[in-house]
Amino acid sequence: PANTAAVHLIDVWPGWITPVSIIVGPSGAGKTHLVSAWQSKSGAKLFATSQMDEAVSAARKGAAITIDDFDQEVADEVALFHLINTEREAGAYLLITTAEAIDLSAIQTPDLASRLRAATSIGIEAPDEALLRGVLAKLFADRQLLVDPGVIDYCIVRMPRSLQSVVSLISELDRASMSRKRPITARFAGEVL
């Protein structure tokens, strides 16, 4: 449930209601993973906030564009306005991800705020237990760490509820297991936690 709407947005492309979509969520929430999935489907080109002019040039050629980890303080508002208009005119799409909602009241460029207000904006909520379990299992598997399901149960009820915490915990468990030459058990996870 925490990221269902954002995943649905990627799944229904190119049937988006608007040509511009914004996914808002905290660091480690999976925004970059969603961007990667969308790039695979759409062939979108990835740009940083500081590369708005290059993004506009690519958009003029009809490319779908994504700006991952949008930083409003660094953004060239005029270039962003042109990027949105170019994507709309080309019948192409723009996906922006950001850790915090774009502050429309701080926008100085006329009409940019209205363009952003018209975009589809979806928030990724704090991860629920099912998502945390899935991410823990995936990250253990990615590192080829074989753990009993009880280890995941143990960690879930004792760790902070964020995806960034999951990444940090897996990294620390892996490092500690290698340095101490011990398998990852619930007791060992308790020591690390």
Disulfide bonds with the S-S distance in Angstrom:
none
